């Protein structure tokens, strides 16, 4: 006997709704870390309990891992796809002070240590809740400062970052306080569609290499309404390591808007950009007491094509150097001769800076290209700088409209080797 089964049309229409309901059930599922053994007493290492909650939620298709009420001491934990880490207001996820809790491993193609929070090849990740994620970095900073004889603080010390998203997609950090990382604080690495908003990133001014946010060879990154007060770059866009053998992917399509930067080294691109950087928009940012404002930096051993950069509507008070755009890092020589162009030679071009007001600066601005690769197409529009020393330009062509530089010691602008200023 042959049966003909006919599904009424209302059931066909309901199938997409069923899929939505299943998806919604995953996002509303909660795995409370206390139910998996977390003590939240600030002394017991809760890493295994937190990871068990993450794994349980992931095995059920995703959901929210809840940290509420107390201090959750932890070593490294790994997020999985479709997981929300909810560190609620009044809760702290505190990194263990035991350095051996952070395994040595390859990180970003170089020796390093596992970060406190990481995810790899995952998607649909959220960190939120109103609480605090604290890297407990003081002991790491002391060790790094003891190695300063290497030339860079911490050059001989492998320190963990705090939060790393490695080859991830659809990432959100929202309404949390992130602080005191042993080194870089938040790093999207080869990741796409990342939003970091409405949060604070903090570290003492003396803490070495505690960059706030470092998009590294990542694309479609949005950073908005952030307060960043740290010991190094507030934001640093990167895309490769010094002397990289390649290949390196660029960082592209990055926006930074409506932020406040306090202590720190400024809004940076570089210095490690051997994959290149394209399409960066920085708008409505307030700098107060930062070492630098707009900072684009590279060198002959770590550059590529860097262009289509837009900086607008910036206010700067007591900023050391409001404009620092240099193809020399970390030091600019008084005189230099052209060197052979290589794969790692930086090429800065199409940099647009508009509606900038800076007062109380030391160096109002330094723009320094390489003799073999001068900075091309740099535009200053409605830029007003006041400070101790004037603007210096070398190996760069700068076009200005409504540029005013008011130094305590003249001249306002000094053109050095290869420097050119075109004023309208």
Beta strands, then each sheet from edge to edge (+ up, - down):
strand 1: 30-32
strand 2: 41-45
strand 3: 63-67
strand 4: 70-74
strand 5: 77-78
strand 6: 83-87
strand 7: 91-95
strand 8: 104-107
strand 9: 110-113
strand 10: 117-120
strand 11: 123-128
strand 12: 132-134
strand 13: 163-166
strand 14: 169-174
strand 15: 177-179
strand 16: 186-189
strand 17: 192-197
strand 18: 200-202
strand 19: 219-224
strand 20: 227-229
strand 21: 235-237
strand 22: 251-261
strand 23: 267-269
strand 24: 277-288
strand 25: 292-297
strand 26: 305-317
strand 27: 321-326
strand 28: 347-368
strand 29: 375-394
strand 30: 396-407
strand 31: 413-415
strand 32: 419-423
sheet 1: 1+ 3+ 6+ 11+ 14+ 17+ 19+ 22+ 20+ 18+ 15+ 12+ 7+ 4+ 2+
sheet 2: 1+ 3+ 6+ 11+ 14+ 17+ 19+ 22+ 24+ 26+ 28+ 27+ 25+ 23+ 21+
sheet 3: 1+ 3+ 6+ 11+ 14+ 17+ 19+ 22+ 24+ 26+ 28+ 29+ 30+ 32+
sheet 4: 1+ 3+ 6+ 11+ 14+ 17+ 19+ 22+ 24+ 26+ 28+ 29+ 31+
sheet 5: 5+ 10+ 13+ 16+
sheet 6: 8+ 9-
end
